């Protein structure tokens, strides 16, 4: 019976190590995505000109004086902007029509990566603990 429990524990530990590997890859991908989103961007204060079901329309002026109208996706169901309200956006300097909320790029994405890394650490620690239990059950 002890050998069976030990083998099941080792198999569960292997699954958790694999899960830890996959989750850490997701965290690394999110860090890369955040770095790409911040590279070559500039922050600007924009005015909401319309609010739709799935996106908001903002107008802003770049430092060179040109006015741009951009569509920014809604972040959640509770994200209901009023026409005339302001928001901090980040736009790509080479393509100002590509914009997103500044808080998403600067806070939410890095925080999500940290959470992925905590989950990966928890999976690895749980797998190590299962390996110890498996060793104790076999020997």
Buried (B, 14 or more C-beta within 10 A) or exposed (E): EEEEBBEEBBEBBEEBBEBBEEBBEBBBEBBEBBEEBBEEBEEBEBBBBEBEEEEBBBEBBEEEEEEBBBBBEBEEEEEEBEEEEEBEBBBBEEEBEBBBBBBBBBEEBBEBBEEBBEBBEBBBEBBBEBBEBBEEBBE
